[in-house]
Amino acid sequence: MKRLHFFFLIGVVGYVLLTGSTTALQAVEDGFAPLFPGDSLAGWKVSDWSDLRTPQKVKGTPWKIENGILYGLNKRTWIISPKEYGDFVLKFDSKISRGSNGGIGLRFPPEGDPAYKGMEIQVVDDEVYYRGRSQPQQRTGSIYDEIAASKDVTRPVGQWSSWEITARGSQVTIVLNGQKIIDVDLSRETKARQKKGPPLANRPLKGHIGFQNLNGTITLRNIMIKELDGADEEFVSLFNGRNLDGWVNVNCAPETWTVRDGMIICTGIPTGVMRTEKQYENYILELEWRHMKKGGNAGLFIHSDDLPAPGKPFTRAIEVQILDGRNSENSTSHGDMFAIQGATMTPDKPHPGGGMRSLPDERRCNPAGRWNHYRVESRNGTATLAVNGKVVTRGFHFNPRKGYICLESEGSEVHFRNIRICELPGSNPPSDVVAQKDRGFRSLYNGLDLRGFKQTPGNKGHWRAKDWILDYDGKATGNDRNLWTEEEFGNFILIVDWRLPDKPKIENVPVILPDGSEATDADGKQLTVAVMDAGDSGIYLRGVSKSQINIWNWPVGSGEIWGYRKDNNMPPDVRRGATPILNADNPVGQWNRFEITVIDDKVTVLLNGKTVIHQARLPGLPERGRIALQHHGDHIQFANIYIKELD
């Protein structure tokens, strides 16, 4: 870096010697850099003046640079920077000939007219060009067709004028010849003063810089820029624009998240998330997003766990809302910040409904089809959100306050780009406010179809992918109506969420004792107890039904290993080990989570975070085999099926 800095200074000194200007050297000392280093126009594009997509219509070379001076040679053209700029200070001197009309384009996209797609700062001999009939917002120093300069401080035609333009978020100031003539918050300019483009509040806060020569001759020198968005903050990209390196698809199909034209394209199907590989605590995160249909839904999660919450397609996290056109008294379409799936936070002002949700001070997002910019600043369990250049939302006391960053898929196409992060010093938070770290699981169910599971004709239409839920109606036909994985597994940890969703009915079921036997009365008659029963299912391990992990509503609880408990030929310790230690089921109809660990011939089952089977020995269990979701003739739903192989 020292060598590069040395050669850069040598180049600037050469520039000073050529131009005779000490302004450039002083600017470098203040953190500025030449916008055209080395008298090069490499990468700069010249287009027709009315639409940047149209090549120049004039013949010859309408723009040239010599000895640090840029000449616009009486042609109806724009010259456009190869790079986009967000927050910056731009300095230069300008000089025009009699009757000239030109401009300085700021933050404009690569198509259309910069005056109406971004901003144009007018540079004009208005008395001659407009023949004395110009409007104030058409004169030098004005934001063309929108905001007039507050005073006329232009110098006569043929003399140099000095400029300093500062753009920081939605705030833009213009100093001309030492006097401030524009000081405006673009976010407040919500009504357009012309009919060719949107109001300034809806125009981008990042884009190209360019120079226009519409008529006559415009000349510029000492053109220097200092970028503010990277001056004190070292950002790195979270998205390289080519592929999804650095991201983990948590619970979606491979085609849910793709890359095209430097954007992450999300189909919105199924509902789920994609997260970063790394956890973050204190940082500045910037990204741009746009919905592709009205009413679209998506989100940005911060401080996220690695896997979804039980029975949900979403992780425990703080969500930053990305929604279009669904405002209500208790929520807005964008800019809300709220705790989800067990996370907690304190809003900066009371929510109308009393919830843990911060509502934005104002609604600043552009509608579907147009890009929006988010800037999230997270510091020690607090965060702020700036929407299109202005902070509108705040939250405090986050738990977790460190975790993964996620992009959310939720039903409609959404695009993301320019995702970057500036990490700030961390606070080494205690473990109880840090999200769950990556445990090495991969998803077996993609939410879109049944890829990865064996399909039989009798299963078709009965085992169905219904967004993030794998739904079975209990009515498959054929010899084997279970749903088997295509892969075989040896030692592993399996996570499966399940629920029995149908309305329960009263059934009498056996009372199972801790040793695995079934209770009887004095006469040897089986004792039963009435329960609210909603059905029965299970999970087969390593290809055999005997190793079934039960799902039901019996008092003994789910998790028992039916085939081993019922086998009277098994030793007492085996039957006892296959019997749940306790009933940890949630109420009928609610979601439950199994975490099943299989190592050699021993099985441990956690149900809703509680150990119900502890290292049960299963003699004769195959070393490897497929996993099955059991058909038992009842309606059951599964979700969040993950495996971690331990071999």
C-alpha positions in Angstrom: 0.0 0.0 0.0 2.9 2.4 0.7 4.3 1.8 -2.7 0.9 2.5 -4.4 0.5 5.6 -2.4 4.0 6.8 -3.4 3.3 6.4 -7.1 -0.1 8.0 -6.7 1.6 11.1 -5.2 4.1 11.1 -8.0 1.3 11.2 -10.5 -0.4 14.0 -8.7 2.8 16.0 -8.6 3.1 15.5 -12.3 -0.5 16.7 -12.7 0.3 19.9 -10.7 3.4 20.6 -12.8 1.4 20.2 -16.1 -1.5 22.4 -15.0 0.3 24.8 -12.8 -2.4 24.2 -10.1 -1.7 23.9 -6.4 -5.4 23.3 -5.8 -5.0 19.7 -6.9 -2.1 19.0 -4.5 -4.1 20.6 -1.6 -7.1 18.5 -2.5 -5.0 15.3 -2.3 -3.8 16.2 1.1 -7.4 16.6 2.2 -8.3 13.1 0.9 -9.4 13.9 -2.6 -8.3 12.1 -5.7 -8.4 13.1 -9.4 -11.6 12.0 -11.2 -9.5 11.7 -14.3 -6.1 10.5 -13.1 -3.3 10.6 -15.7 -5.3 12.5 -18.2 -7.2 9.3 -19.1 -10.7 8.8 -20.2 -10.5 5.1 -20.0 -13.8 3.5 -19.1 -15.7 6.8 -19.5 -18.6 6.5 -22.0 -20.0 9.1 -24.3 -23.7 9.1 -25.1 -26.3 11.3 -26.7 -27.6 14.0 -24.4 -31.2 12.9 -24.2 -30.8 9.2 -23.3 -27.7 7.5 -22.0 -28.6 4.3 -23.8 -28.2 6.1 -27.2 -24.7 6.4 -28.6 -23.4 9.8 -29.5 -25.0 11.0 -32.7 -22.3 13.6 -33.5 -19.1 12.7 -35.4 -15.7 13.2 -34.1 -14.4 13.4 -30.5 -16.8 15.5 -28.4 -14.7 15.2 -25.2 -11.0 15.3 -24.6 -8.7 15.9 -21.7 -5.3 17.5 -21.8 -3.0 18.6 -19.0 -5.8 18.0 -16.5 -8.4 20.1 -18.4 -11.6 18.5 -19.7 -13.0 20.0 -22.8 -16.6 19.6 -24.0 -16.4 20.5 -27.7 -19.7 22.0 -28.7 -21.5 18.7 -29.0 -24.9 17.4 -27.6 -23.4 14.7 -25.4 -22.8 13.3 -21.9 -19.6 11.8 -20.7 -20.3 9.2 -18.0 -18.1 7.8 -15.2 -17.5 4.0 -15.3 -18.0 3.9 -11.5 -21.1 4.7 -9.4 -20.8 7.0 -6.4 -23.0 7.4 -3.3 -21.7 9.9 -0.7 -19.0 12.2 -1.9 -17.5 15.7 -2.2 -16.9 16.8 -5.8 -14.6 19.8 -6.5 -13.9 21.4 -9.9 -13.6 24.7 -11.8 -15.8 25.4 -14.8 -15.7 27.9 -17.6 -18.2 28.3 -20.5 -18.3 30.2 -23.7 -21.0 32.6 -24.8 -24.5 30.9 -25.2 -23.2 27.6 -23.7 -25.4 25.2 -21.8 -24.0 22.2 -19.9 -24.4 20.4 -16.6 -23.0 18.2 -13.9 -24.8 14.9 -13.6 -25.0 13.2 -10.2 -26.1 9.8 -9.0 -27.8 8.8 -12.3 -28.5 5.3 -13.6 -27.0 4.2 -17.0 -30.2 4.9 -18.9 -32.5 7.8 -19.6 -31.9 11.5 -19.1 -29.7 12.2 -16.0 -31.5 15.4 -15.3 -34.7 13.4 -14.5 -33.3 10.0 -13.5 -30.7 11.4 -11.1 -29.8 15.1 -10.8 -28.3 17.7 -13.1 -26.6 20.8 -11.7 -27.0 23.5 -14.3 -24.1 25.3 -15.9 -25.4 27.8 -18.5 -25.2 31.3 -20.0 -28.9 31.7 -19.3 -29.2 35.3 -20.6 -28.1 34.2 -24.1 -29.2 30.6 -24.2 -32.7 31.3 -22.9 -32.9 34.7 -24.4 -33.7 36.3 -21.1 -36.7 34.1 -20.4 -35.1 31.4 -18.1 -36.8 30.1 -15.0 -34.9 30.3 -11.7 -34.5 26.5 -11.6 -32.9 26.6 -15.0 -30.0 28.9 -14.1 -26.4 28.1 -13.1 -26.1 26.2 -9.8 -29.7 25.0 -9.7 -30.8 21.4 -9.5 -32.2 21.5 -13.0 -36.0 21.9 -13.3 -36.4 21.3 -9.5 -34.6 23.6 -7.0 -33.3 27.1 -7.9 -30.0 28.4 -6.5 -30.6 30.7 -3.6 -28.4 33.5 -5.1 -26.6 34.4 -8.3 -22.9 34.2 -7.7 -21.8 33.2 -11.3 -18.8 34.8 -12.9 -18.9 36.3 -16.4 -18.7 34.1 -19.4 -15.0 33.1 -20.1 -14.0 33.3 -16.4 -13.4 30.3 -14.1 -15.9 29.5 -11.4 -15.1 27.1 -8.5 -17.5 24.5 -7.2 -17.8 22.2 -4.2 -20.7 19.8 -4.3 -21.4 17.6 -1.2 -23.8 14.6 -1.4 -24.3 12.7 1.9 -27.3 10.5 1.9 -30.3 12.7 1.1 -28.5 15.9 2.0 -27.0 17.9 -0.9 -25.1 21.2 -0.6 -23.6 23.3 -3.4 -21.0 26.0 -2.8 -20.3 28.1 -5.9 -17.4 30.7 -5.8 -17.3 30.4 -2.0 -21.0 30.9 -1.3 -23.6 28.2 -0.5 -26.4 28.3 -3.0 -28.1 24.9 -2.4 -28.7 23.2 0.9 -31.5 20.6 0.5 -32.7 17.4 2.1 -33.9 15.4 -0.9 -36.1 13.2 1.2 -38.4 16.2 1.8 -38.7 16.9 -1.9 -41.7 14.6 -2.4 -43.5 16.5 -5.2 -42.0 16.9 -8.6 -41.9 20.5 -10.1 -41.8 19.1 -13.6 -43.6 16.3 -15.5 -40.6 14.4 -17.0 -39.4 12.6 -13.9 -40.1 11.6 -10.3 -39.6 13.9 -7.4 -36.1 14.2 -6.0 -37.1 12.1 -2.9 -37.6 9.1 -5.2 -34.4 9.4 -7.2 -31.3 7.2 -6.4 -28.8 8.0 -3.8 -26.0 6.2 -5.7 -25.2 6.3 -9.4 -22.8 7.7 -12.0 -21.2 11.1 -12.3 -21.1 12.8 -15.6 -20.7 16.0 -17.5 -23.0 17.4 -20.2 -22.3 19.7 -23.1 -25.5 20.6 -24.8 -24.5 23.8 -26.5 -21.4 25.9 -27.0 -18.2 24.9 -25.1 -17.7 23.9 -21.5 -14.3 23.4 -19.9 -13.5 21.9 -16.5 -10.3 21.7 -14.5 -9.1 20.5 -11.0 -11.8 17.8 -11.0 -11.3 16.1 -7.7 -13.5 13.7 -5.7 -13.5 12.4 -2.1 -15.8 9.5 -1.4 -17.4 9.8 2.0 -19.1 6.4 2.2 -15.7 4.7 2.3 -13.5 7.4 3.7 -13.7 6.4 7.3 -15.3 3.0 6.8 -13.6 -0.1 5.3 -16.4 -2.0 3.5 -16.0 -5.4 2.1 -18.5 -7.0 -0.3 -20.8 -9.8 1.0 -21.8 -10.6 -2.6 -19.3 -10.8 -5.4 -21.8 -10.3 -8.2 -20.9 -13.6 -9.8 -22.1 -16.4 -7.5 -23.3 -17.1 -4.0 -19.9 -17.8 -2.4 -20.0 -16.8 1.3 -23.8 -17.6 1.6 -25.6 -20.7 2.9 -29.0 -21.8 1.5 -30.7 -22.7 4.8 -34.0 -24.2 3.7 -34.8 -23.4 0.1 -34.5 -25.1 -3.3 -31.3 -24.5 -5.3 -33.2 -22.4 -7.8 -34.7 -20.1 -5.2 -31.5 -18.1 -5.0 -29.6 -17.4 -8.2 -27.3 -14.7 -9.6 -27.9 -12.7 -12.8 -26.5 -9.4 -14.0 -24.7 -8.7 -10.7 -27.9 -9.3 -8.7 -29.1 -12.0 -6.3 -32.4 -13.1 -7.7 -34.9 -14.7 -5.3 -38.0 -16.4 -6.6 -39.8 -16.1 -3.3 -40.6 -19.8 -3.4 -40.5 -21.6 -1.0 -40.6 -19.4 2.1 -37.2 -19.5 3.7 -33.8 -17.8 4.2 -30.3 -17.7 2.9 -27.6 -16.6 5.4 -24.0 -15.5 5.5 -21.3 -18.1 6.4 -20.0 -15.8 9.1 -21.7 -14.2 12.2 -21.5 -10.5 12.9 -22.1 -8.3 15.9 -21.1 -4.6 15.3 -21.2 -3.4 11.7 -22.6 -1.1 9.1 -24.5 -3.1 6.4 -25.6 -1.6 3.1 -27.7 -3.2 0.4 -30.1 -2.4 -2.4 -33.3 -4.3 -3.0 -36.4 -4.1 -5.3 -39.6 -6.0 -5.5 -40.7 -7.1 -8.9 -44.5 -7.2 -8.2 -46.9 -5.0 -6.2 -47.5 -6.3 -2.7 -44.2 -8.3 -2.7 -42.8 -9.6 0.5 -39.3 -10.3 1.7 -37.0 -9.4 4.6 -33.5 -8.8 5.9 -32.7 -10.7 9.1 -29.8 -9.7 11.5 -28.4 -11.6 14.5 -29.9 -14.8 13.2 -29.5 -18.4 14.3 -28.2 -21.0 11.9 -31.4 -23.0 11.5 -35.2 -22.1 11.5 -37.2 -22.1 14.7 -39.2 -25.2 15.4 -42.2 -25.5 13.0 -41.3 -22.3 11.2 -39.5 -21.4 8.0 -37.8 -18.5 9.7 -34.8 -18.2 12.0 -34.8 -16.6 15.4 -33.6 -13.1 14.5 -34.3 -9.4 14.3 -36.2 -8.8 11.0 -35.9 -5.6 9.0 -39.0 -5.5 6.8 -38.9 -5.5 3.0 -42.5 -5.3 1.9 -44.5 -3.4 -0.8 -47.8 -1.7 -0.4 -49.3 -3.2 2.7 -49.3 -0.4 5.3 -51.5 -0.6 8.4 -51.8 1.1 11.8 -49.5 -1.5 13.3 -47.0 -2.1 10.5 -45.6 -0.6 7.4 -44.5 -2.0 4.1 -40.8 -1.2 4.7 -38.5 0.0 7.5 -40.1 -1.9 10.4 -37.6 -3.6 12.7 -39.0 -6.4 14.9 -38.0 -9.5 16.9 -39.1 -12.8 15.5 -39.2 -16.5 16.6 -38.1 -15.9 20.2 -35.7 -13.0 19.7 -36.3 -9.9 21.8 -35.8 -6.1 21.5 -37.1 -2.8 22.7 -38.6 -0.4 20.2 -37.4 3.2 20.3 -41.0 4.3 20.8 -44.1 2.3 22.0 -45.8 0.3 19.4 -49.6 0.8 19.0 -50.2 -2.8 19.7 -47.7 -3.1 22.5 -45.3 -5.4 20.5 -41.6 -5.6 20.1 -41.7 -3.7 16.8 -40.1 -0.4 15.8 -42.1 1.6 13.2 -40.2 4.0 10.9 -40.6 7.8 11.3 -41.6 8.1 7.7 -42.2 6.0 4.6 -39.4 6.5 2.1 -39.3 3.4 -0.1 -39.8 3.4 -3.8 -42.6 1.2 -5.2 -42.2 -2.2 -6.8 -39.8 -2.2 -9.8 -37.5 0.5 -8.4 -34.4 0.1 -6.3 -34.2 1.0 -2.6 -31.2 1.4 -0.4 -30.9 0.2 3.2 -28.1 1.0 5.7 -28.2 -0.8 9.0 -25.8 0.2 11.8 -25.5 -2.4 14.6 -23.7 -1.5 17.7 -23.7 -3.4 21.0 -27.3 -4.6 20.9 -28.8 -1.5 19.2 -29.4 -0.8 15.6 -30.6 2.0 13.3 -32.0 1.7 9.8 -31.6 4.3 7.1 -34.0 4.0 4.1 -32.8 5.7 1.0 -30.4 7.9 2.8 -32.2 8.8 6.1 -32.4 7.1 9.4 -36.0 6.3 10.1 -36.0 3.3 12.5 -34.2 2.4 15.8 -34.2 -0.5 18.2 -32.5 -1.4 21.5 -31.6 -4.3 23.8 -31.4 -6.9 21.0 -31.2 -10.6 22.0 -29.4 -12.1 20.1 -27.1 -9.2 19.4 -24.7 -11.2 17.3 -25.5 -13.7 14.6 -25.9 -14.4 10.9 -27.3 -12.0 8.3 -30.1 -13.4 6.2 -32.0 -12.6 3.1 -35.6 -13.8 3.2 -37.7 -15.5 0.5 -41.4 -15.0 1.1 -43.7 -15.6 -1.8 -42.6 -13.2 -4.6 -39.6 -12.3 -6.7 -37.2 -9.9 -5.1 -33.7 -8.7 -6.2 -30.7 -7.7 -4.1 -27.4 -6.1 -5.1 -24.5 -4.0 -3.8 -24.4 -5.9 -0.4 -21.4 -4.8 1.6 -20.4 -4.6 5.3 -18.0 -2.6 7.4 -17.2 -4.5 10.6 -16.8 -2.4 13.7 -15.0 -3.4 17.0 -16.9 -6.1 18.8 -17.8 -6.2 22.5 -17.2 -10.0 23.1 -20.8 -10.5 24.2 -21.7 -13.3 26.5 -22.9 -16.6 25.0 -26.5 -16.0 26.0 -26.9 -13.1 23.6 -25.1 -14.8 20.7 -27.2 -16.7 18.1 -26.7 -20.4 17.6 -23.6 -21.0 15.5 -23.5 -23.3 12.4 -23.6 -26.9 13.6 -22.9 -28.5 10.2 -26.5 -29.5 9.2 -27.8 -29.7 5.7 -31.4 -29.7 4.6 -33.0 -32.9 3.3 -36.2 -31.1 2.2 -36.1 -28.1 -0.1 -39.7 -26.8 0.3 -40.3 -26.9 -3.5 -40.5 -30.6 -4.3 -39.5 -34.1 -3.1 -36.0 -34.2 -4.6 -33.8 -36.5 -2.4 -36.7 -38.8 -1.6 -37.7 -42.0 -3.4 -40.9 -41.7 -5.3 -43.4 -44.5 -6.0 -46.6 -44.3 -8.0 -48.7 -44.8 -4.9 -47.2 -41.9 -3.1 -47.9 -39.3 -5.8 -50.3 -36.6 -4.8 -50.3 -37.8 -1.1 -46.8 -36.8 0.0 -46.7 -33.2 -1.1 -44.4 -30.2 -0.9 -46.5 -27.4 0.4 -44.1 -24.5 0.6 -41.9 -25.1 3.7 -44.2 -27.9 5.0 -44.0 -31.5 3.7 -47.6 -32.6 4.0 -48.9 -36.2 4.0 -52.6 -36.9 3.8 -52.3 -40.5 5.1 -53.8 -42.0 1.9 -50.9 -43.3 -0.2 -51.4 -46.7 -1.9 -49.1 -49.5 -2.9 -46.8 -51.9 -1.0 -44.6 -49.3 0.6 -46.3 -46.1 1.4 -43.5 -44.6 3.5 -41.4 -41.8 2.2 -37.7 -42.9 2.1 -34.6 -40.9 1.5 -32.5 -41.7 -1.6 -29.3 -41.6 0.5 -28.2 -44.0 3.1 -26.7 -42.9 6.4 -24.6 -44.3 9.1 -23.9 -42.2 12.1 -25.8 -38.9 12.2 -27.8 -36.3 14.0 -31.3 -35.8 12.5 -33.5 -32.8 13.1 -37.2 -33.2 12.1 -40.2 -30.9 13.0 -43.6 -32.5 13.0 -47.2 -32.0 14.0 -50.5 -33.9 13.8 -52.8 -31.1 12.5 -56.2 -32.8 12.4 -58.9 -32.3 15.1 -58.3 -34.9 17.8 -60.8 -37.4 19.0 -61.1 -39.3 22.2 -59.3 -42.7 22.1 -58.3 -45.2 24.8 -54.7 -46.2 24.6 -52.4 -48.5 26.7 -50.5 -47.2 29.8 -46.8 -47.9 29.2 -44.6 -48.4 32.3 -41.0 -47.1 32.6 -39.6 -50.6 31.9 -41.4 -50.7 28.6 -44.1 -53.1 29.7 -47.8 -52.2 29.4 -49.8 -51.9 32.7 -52.5 -54.5 33.6 -55.0 -54.8 36.4 -55.1 -57.5 39.0 -56.8 -59.8 36.5 -54.1 -59.2 33.9 -56.3 -57.1 31.8 -54.6 -54.3 29.9 -55.1 -50.9 31.5 -56.0 -48.0 29.1 -56.4 -44.3 29.5 -58.5 -41.8 27.4 -56.5 -39.3 25.4 -57.2 -36.7 22.7 -55.7 -38.6 19.7 -54.9 -36.9 16.4 -53.1 -39.8 14.7 -49.9 -41.7 14.5 -46.6 -41.7 12.5 -42.9 -42.2 13.0 -39.4 -42.1 11.6 -37.5 -45.2 10.5 -33.7 -45.3 11.1 -31.2 -47.0 8.8 -33.7 -48.7 6.6 -35.7 -50.8 9.1 -39.1 -50.3 10.6 -38.1 -51.9 13.9 -36.0 -48.8 14.7 -39.1 -46.5 14.4 -39.1 -43.3 16.5 -42.8 -43.0 17.4 -45.0 -39.9 16.8 -48.3 -40.1 18.6 -50.5 -38.8 21.5 -50.0 -41.6 24.0 -49.3 -40.6 27.6 -45.8 -42.2 27.4 -44.9 -39.5 24.9 -43.4 -39.4 21.4 -39.9 -40.6 20.8 -40.2 -44.2 21.9 -38.6 -46.9 19.8 -41.6 -49.1 19.1 -40.0 -52.2 17.6 -37.5 -52.6 20.4 -39.8 -51.8 23.3 -42.4 -54.3 22.0 -39.9 -57.1 21.3 -40.2 -59.4 24.3 -37.1 -61.2 23.1 -35.0 -58.1 23.8 -33.1 -57.8 27.2 -34.9 -55.7 29.8 -32.3 -52.9 29.6 -33.0 -52.6 25.8 -36.8 -52.4 26.3 -36.3 -49.9 29.1 -33.9 -47.8 27.0 -36.4 -47.7 24.2 -39.1 -46.2 26.5 -39.3 -42.4 26.9 -38.0 -41.1 30.2 -40.7 -38.4 30.1 -43.5 -37.0 27.9 -42.2 -33.8 26.2 -44.8 -33.4 23.5 -46.4 -30.0 22.9 -50.2 -29.8 22.9 -52.0 -31.7 20.1 -51.8 -29.7 16.8 -48.7 -27.7 17.7 -45.2 -28.2 16.2 -42.6 -30.4 17.8 -38.9 -30.9 17.1 -37.0 -34.2 17.2 -33.2 -34.2 17.5 -32.2 -37.8 16.9 -28.6 -38.9 17.4 -27.6 -42.3 16.0 -24.0 -43.5 16.8 -23.2 -47.1 16.0 -26.1 -49.1 17.7 -27.1 -46.4 20.2 -29.8 -43.8 19.8 -30.6 -40.6 21.8 -33.8 -38.6 21.2 -34.4 -35.0 22.2 -38.0 -33.8 21.9 -38.5 -30.1 22.2 -35.1 -29.7 23.8 -35.7 -32.4 26.4 -34.0 -35.9 26.4 -36.7 -38.6 26.2 -34.4 -41.4 25.0 -30.8 -41.6 26.3 -28.3 -43.8 24.4 -30.8 -46.6 23.9 -29.0 -49.7 22.6 -30.6 -51.3 19.6 -29.1 -54.7 18.9 -29.0 -55.7 15.3 -29.4 -52.1 14.0 -27.8 -52.0 10.5 -24.6 -50.0 10.1 -26.2 -47.9 7.3 -29.5 -47.4 5.7 -32.2 -44.9 4.5 -34.4 -42.8 6.7 -38.2 -42.9 6.2 -41.1 -40.8 7.2 -43.8 -43.3 8.2 -47.2 -43.9 6.6 -49.7 -44.9 9.4 -52.9 -43.8 7.6 -53.1 -40.5 9.4 -52.6 -36.9 8.3 -49.2 -35.5 9.4 -46.9 -32.6 8.5 -43.2 -32.4 8.6 -40.8 -29.4 8.3 -37.2 -28.5 8.8 -35.6 -31.8 8.0 -31.8 -31.5 8.5 -29.0 -34.0 8.9 -25.5 -33.9 10.2 -23.4 -36.9 9.2 -21.0 -38.1 11.9 -19.1 -40.7 9.9 
